[in-house]
Amino acid sequence: MRSKIIKIFIACISLSIFFYIVYLYSHNKLEAFDMAIYNSIIKFKSPLITFILKIITTFANPLNLFIIVIMLLILIKNKQVGILVIINLILNSLLNLALKNIFTRGRPTITHLIKENGYSLPSGHAMASLAFYGLIIYLVYKSVNLSKKVKTILISLLTLLIILIGISRIYLGVHYVSDVIAGYSITTFYLIIYTEIIKNNLRGRSNEKKQVSK
């Protein structure tokens, strides 16, 4: 019960943050905030950091995520989990596409260190990284086959990757910080709902198997 209350609270906070950003965007009140954060991040600009972040940002590219999913389908014995991961990516991509076409925010007019097309709000890479790697974090956390130490290492690394992907989008000049925050916040709300559906779905399948075995 306590866990559900916490999830509901986080979902409400996340959705509130998303709508607050949308409100600020619709009233042209984001520019000062976005540029202040961008100017703070770009102070660390160097060839090495640019090279590293260009690599990190590719971990949320659609093609690379597709390749990772194929690898998971091959390696994971439970094909149902692989299917749920694919459905998650498809739903998240459709959500991002719908939101981008609703708000039609243009990309930042600052220097782009990589080439990107399409609208800016919310960040597709921020959404995809949290939806995909966030779901993997959930599955790792729920796994009964991994030790606590392995879980801690995997969850820490995946969390760091999600954060760095968001930072890379701002640093590379293809997204405002508000785009990234909006992407993370709406995906947090979405992921809480999706993981609840997964949990209920898997529980239902497990009960069916038990009844059949009887």
N, C-alpha and C positions, 0 to 999 in steps of 0.2 A: 504493500500500500504506500509506504514511504517513497519507494522508488518511482511509483507512478506519479506521485505528487511532484517530485523533483523534475521528472520528465515534462510534465504539464507546465511547470513554472519556467523551465528553460525554453520550451516551445513558445510560450507566450512572450517571453523577453525577446527571443530571436525575431519573432514576427513583428513585435513592436519596433525593434531597431530597423528592420527592413522598411516598414511603412514610414518611419521617421525620416529615413534617408530619402525616400520617394517624395515625402512632403517638402523637405529642404530643396530637393532638385526641382520640383515643380514651382518653387518660389525663388529660384536662382540664388540660393543661399549656401552653396557648397564650394564655390570657387576658392574662397580664401582658405578654407580648411584643406581642400585638396592640394592646393599649391604649397601650403606650409609643410605638409607631410612630404610631398614630392621633393621639395627643396632640401629637407632634412635628410632624406634617403640618398639623394643624388650627390651629396657631399662626399660620400664614400666611393664615388665612381672611380674605377680603375680598370685597366685592360683585363686583369685577372678576375675581378669580381664580375665584370661584364661577361666574360667567358663562362664562368661557373654558373651564373644565373641564366644564361642562354641555354645551358644544358638542363638545369633544373626545371625550367619552364616547360621543356618538352615532355616531362613526365605526366603532364595533363593534356597533351595533344591527343585528339581523337584516335589517330592511327596507332600511337604508342599504347594507349589504353586498350585498344582492340587487341593488339598483340599480347599484352599482359593477360587479358581475359582468356585468349586462346590457350596460353601457357597454363593458366589456372585450370581450365577445363581438362587439359591433358594430365596435369599433376594431381588434381583433387579427385578422389574416388567418388565422393558424393556429388554427382552431376546436378542434383537439384540446387545445391548451393551455387554452382556455376551459372545455372539458368537465372537464379535470383539476382546474381551480380550483373548479368547482361540486361535484365529487365530494369534494374536500378539505373544503369547508364542511359538506357533509351529514354526512360521517363524523365530523368534529370536533364537530358539534352533537349527534350521537347519543352520542358518547363523553361529552360534558359532561352530557347528560341522565341517562345511566346512572350516572355517578359521583355526581351530586347526589342521586339516589334511593337510592344505597347508603349515603351518609354522613348524609343528611337534617339537615344543620346549619342552624340558623335564622339569619336575617339579624342583623346587629349591633343591639343594643337602643339604640344612640345615635341622635341626630337624623339622619333621612334628608333630604337636600337634594333628592332626586328620589324618585319612587315606583318601587319594584321589588317583584316578587312571586317566589315560589319559594324554593328552598333556596340556601345560600350557598357551600358547598364542593364543587368548586372554582369560581372566578369564571368565568362564561361569557364575559364581555367580555374577560377576560385571555386565555382560550383562543382565542376567535374572532379577536382582534386578532393574536395571534402566528401562528395557523394561516393566516390569510388574507394579512396583510401580510408575514409571514415567508416564505410561498411566493412572493409577488411579489418579495421580496428575492432569493430563490434564482433565480428566472427572470431577473431583471435581471442578476445576477452571471454567469449562464451565457450571457447574450445575446451574440451576435457582431455585432449591429447597433448597439450603443451604445458610445460612447467611454468611456474610463476615467474621465474627469471627470464625465460624466453619470451613470455608474454610482455613483460616490462620493457625488454629491449625492442621488440617489434613495435609495440604501441608508441614508444618514445620516438623511434626513428620515423615512423609513418606520420606522427603528429608534427615533427620537425619539418618533414617534407611538405606537408600541407601548408604550413606557415610560410616556408621559403618560396613555394610556388606563388602565393599571394604577393609576397614582397617583390618577386621577380617581375610580376606584371606592372607594378608601379615603377620600379627602377628602370625597366626597359621602355617606359614611356607609352605603353599601349593601353593603360587603364588608370583611372583616378583611384585614389585610396577608397573613396566612397563606393566605387563599383565593386571593389574587392570585399569590403565590409558587407555590402548588400548581398553579394554572392554567398558569402559565408553564412550570413544570418538566415536567408531564406532556405538555404540547403540544410542548415541545422534543424529548422522546423520540419522540412520535408523528410529528413533522415530519421527523425524521431518517429514520425508516422510510419515510414517504410519498415523500420526495424520492428515496430510493434506488429505490423502485418506479417512479417517474416516469422516472428516468434510464434504468433498464433497459427500460422500455416504449418510450420514445422511441428508444433505441438499436436496439431490435428492429424498430421500424417503419422506421427509416432503412435498416437492412440489407435489409429486404424490398423497399424501393423500389429499392435499388441492384441487387438480383438481378433484379427485373422489368425494369429498364432495360437490363440485359445481354441 
